[in-house]
Structures are given as C-alpha cells and as structure tokens.
Amino acid sequence: MILLIIIILILTWIYYLQFYKIKTKESIFIDDLINQQLLKTGDLILFKAYNNFNSIFHGSYFGHVGIVYMQNGIPMIFEANNIDNISLKKHHSKDGIFLTPLIDRIKKYKGKCFLKPIYKQLDKSTHDHFYNFIEFGLQNMKYDHAVFSRGICRYLGIEKCGKGTDCGQLVVLSLINLGLLSEHEYDIPRLHHLKYVSELTDLINNNYMPLIEIIDHPFAE
C-alpha cells in the first residue's frame, strides 16, 4: 500500500510538472503585446515546452526563463540557453548567451509562453546600466550544461553563480544588476534558480504582477 501511494504521488508530480496546463486570468496576442508597447525592461518571459522533460529533472513547472530588455523601443530577450541540436547563424553566440528580438523567439517556440510583468517602469540610468551587464554576459559568459550537478554544488555552498550559467542564474544576476534584488541574494544557496524566479513576486521598490499567457497565433490552444 505504501509503495502504491508513493507511485501515485510520483505520477501526480510528473503530471503537474510536465503535462498540466496552467490557467491565467489574462492572455494577450503577441502582436498586441508588441504593438501596444506594453513590455518593459525587467519583465520576465517564462517558457513551458511540451516536447522535452526538463521540468521533471529540475523540479520547476517552467522549463526556461529570459528577461526583457527594451532596445530602442524593440523588446529583446536576454537569456542563457542550451545550444545542443540547434542550428545557429554566424552572428549567434556559440556559448549559449543571447540577446534576440522577443517576437521572433516566441513565434518559433514549441510550447507556451507567459509574461511576468514588472509593476513599475525602471528609470533610464538603471536601464542603460543594465545594457553594460548584457554586453559583459554576451562577451564573457557561457551556458553551463551541467545544470543538475552544478545546482547541487551551489546548494551545498561549494560554488556560486558565475560565468558558467543557466537561464535562472542569468535572470537572478540581471535582477541584482538592475537593483531589483539585493546583492545578498547572490550568496543564498539554491538548487535551481529557475524555480526561484518563476515564483518571485517581491522586488526592491517594485514587484512582479500575475502571469499573462502570450498567444502567438489566433488558433493556439
């Protein structure tokens, strides 16, 4: 009986992480999101894929996250991503750190995307300073494929976030750079930063609002 209960709990956990489709109070078409200029630097974009099992391995419902940077009025997404089995153009980063147009990223994604909007617009100096960090990341950081083992090392305090990074770490470092998280957050041991940022609401002098589902075409499920 105990074994049966354990199996049911495991299957329920797998179902929620991998197959359950969350509901949001709001949704918006990607074209409206872009055309109405609703995006702000500091917004988060959360991704849920249905063609891989990443969520099961790292215990987070969402499998990927990136942070929005508004570049001359164009919403870009700053992210760290695994580039295995991905065709890259010559100008793309071979280290897995990207700053790319958000609309292209969402339209090509195989899964669901969600906006986690920041409440207050950031001031210009903070916005401009963030680009310096983005440039540093693009030139010096790289995606670390050992997400699970490095997560254990960070959780045990053996190492901290560094130039070898993943999507969650990069977002945490970005939020610290933007002054939205305390620098002390850098020292807190976490197994996987993706789960942390996906649940994050309270920021320094700001906050994240509820998720909004982004619909990339009129016939999306």
C-alpha positions in Angstrom: 0.0 0.0 0.0 2.8 2.4 0.9 4.5 1.6 -2.4 1.3 2.3 -4.3 0.9 5.7 -2.6 4.5 6.6 -3.4 3.9 5.7 -7.1 0.7 7.7 -7.2 2.5 10.7 -5.7 5.3 10.4 -8.2 3.0 10.2 -11.1 0.9 13.1 -9.9 4.1 15.2 -9.5 5.2 14.2 -13.0 1.8 15.1 -14.5 1.8 18.5 -12.9 5.3 19.4 -13.9 5.1 18.1 -17.4 1.5 17.9 -18.7 -0.7 20.1 -16.6 -1.7 23.3 -18.4 -1.9 26.2 -16.0 -4.7 28.8 -16.4 -4.0 32.6 -16.2 -6.6 35.3 -15.6 -5.3 37.2 -18.6 -3.9 36.4 -22.0 -2.7 38.6 -24.9 -1.7 38.0 -28.5 2.0 38.5 -29.1 1.3 41.1 -31.9 -0.9 43.2 -29.5 1.8 42.9 -26.8 4.4 44.3 -29.1 2.3 46.9 -30.9 0.8 48.3 -27.8 4.2 48.8 -26.3 3.3 47.0 -23.1 6.7 45.5 -22.4 9.3 46.9 -20.1 12.9 46.2 -19.2 12.8 43.8 -16.3 9.7 41.8 -17.5 10.2 38.1 -17.4 9.2 35.6 -20.1 8.6 32.1 -18.8 8.5 29.1 -21.2 6.7 25.8 -20.9 7.7 23.2 -23.5 5.7 20.1 -24.3 8.5 18.4 -26.3 11.0 17.8 -23.6 11.1 16.6 -19.9 13.3 19.3 -18.4 10.7 20.2 -15.8 10.8 16.8 -14.3 14.6 16.8 -13.8 14.9 20.2 -12.2 11.5 20.3 -10.4 10.1 23.5 -11.9 6.9 23.8 -13.8 8.6 26.2 -16.3 11.5 24.9 -18.3 13.1 28.2 -19.3 13.1 31.9 -18.5 14.5 35.1 -20.0 14.4 38.8 -19.1 13.2 41.6 -21.3 15.4 44.5 -22.4 13.9 47.3 -24.4 16.5 48.3 -27.1 15.5 51.4 -28.9 11.8 50.6 -28.5 12.3 47.0 -29.6 11.7 44.3 -26.9 14.6 41.9 -26.8 15.1 38.8 -24.6 18.3 38.2 -22.7 18.8 34.5 -21.9 21.1 31.6 -21.5 20.2 28.6 -23.5 21.4 25.1 -24.3 22.5 25.2 -28.0 22.8 21.4 -28.5 21.0 20.4 -31.7 20.1 24.0 -32.5 21.1 25.5 -35.9 22.9 28.8 -35.3 23.6 31.6 -37.7 27.1 33.1 -37.9 26.2 36.1 -35.7 24.7 33.9 -33.0 26.6 33.2 -29.7 28.3 29.8 -29.7 28.4 30.0 -25.9 24.6 30.0 -25.4 24.1 33.6 -24.2 21.7 35.5 -26.4 20.1 38.9 -26.9 17.4 38.5 -29.6 14.1 40.0 -30.7 11.4 38.7 -28.4 8.7 38.3 -31.0 10.9 36.0 -33.1 11.8 34.0 -30.0 8.2 33.4 -29.1 6.9 32.7 -32.6 9.5 30.0 -33.0 9.0 28.4 -29.6 7.4 24.9 -29.4 5.3 25.3 -26.3 3.6 28.0 -24.2 5.0 31.4 -23.2 4.0 33.6 -20.3 4.7 37.2 -19.5 5.5 38.1 -15.8 5.3 41.9 -16.0 7.2 44.2 -13.6 4.9 46.7 -12.0 6.9 50.0 -12.3 9.0 51.2 -15.2 12.7 51.4 -14.5 14.5 54.7 -14.7 16.7 55.4 -17.7 20.0 55.2 -15.8 19.1 51.8 -14.5 18.0 50.7 -18.0 21.2 51.9 -19.6 23.4 50.4 -16.9 21.8 47.0 -17.5 23.0 47.0 -21.1 26.6 47.1 -19.8 25.9 43.9 -18.0 24.2 42.4 -21.1 27.4 43.2 -23.1 29.5 41.6 -20.4 27.4 38.5 -20.5 27.5 38.2 -24.3 31.3 38.5 -24.3 32.3 36.6 -21.2 29.6 34.2 -20.1 28.5 30.8 -21.4 25.8 28.3 -20.9 26.7 25.6 -18.4 25.3 22.2 -19.5 25.9 20.6 -16.1 22.7 22.2 -14.7 21.9 19.5 -12.2 25.4 18.8 -10.8 26.3 22.4 -10.6 23.0 23.1 -8.9 23.9 20.6 -6.1 27.3 22.3 -5.8 25.6 25.7 -5.4 23.0 24.3 -2.9 25.8 22.9 -0.8 27.7 26.2 -0.9 30.6 24.7 -2.9 30.3 27.3 -5.6 28.2 30.3 -6.6 26.7 31.8 -9.8 29.5 32.6 -12.2 30.4 33.0 -15.8 29.2 29.4 -16.4 25.5 30.0 -16.1 22.0 28.8 -17.0 18.7 30.7 -17.6 17.7 31.0 -14.0 21.1 32.2 -12.8 21.4 34.7 -15.6 18.0 36.2 -14.6 18.9 36.4 -10.9 22.2 38.1 -11.8 20.3 40.5 -14.1 17.8 41.4 -11.4 20.7 42.1 -9.0 22.3 44.3 -11.6 19.0 46.2 -12.1 18.8 46.8 -8.3 15.6 44.8 -8.0 17.2 42.1 -5.8 19.7 42.6 -3.0 23.3 41.6 -3.6 22.8 39.2 -0.7 20.7 37.0 -3.0 23.9 36.1 -4.7 25.1 34.3 -1.6 21.9 32.3 -0.9 22.4 28.6 -1.9 19.7 27.5 -4.4 19.4 24.2 -6.2 17.9 25.8 -9.3 17.3 29.5 -9.8 14.6 29.0 -12.4 12.1 27.8 -9.9 13.0 30.8 -7.6 12.5 33.5 -10.3 9.3 31.8 -11.6 7.8 32.2 -8.1 9.3 35.6 -7.4 6.9 38.5 -6.6 8.6 40.9 -4.2 11.4 43.1 -5.5 13.2 46.2 -4.2 10.8 49.1 -4.6 8.9 47.1 -7.2 7.1 43.8 -7.7 6.0 41.3 -10.3 2.4 41.1 -11.3 0.5 37.9 -12.1 1.3 35.8 -15.2 -0.2 36.7 -18.5 -0.3 34.0 -21.2 1.1 35.1 -24.6 -0.8 33.7 -27.5 1.3 33.5 -30.7 -1.5 33.0 -33.2 -5.3 33.1 -33.3 -5.7 29.3 -33.3 -3.3 28.5 -30.4 -4.7 26.1 -27.9 
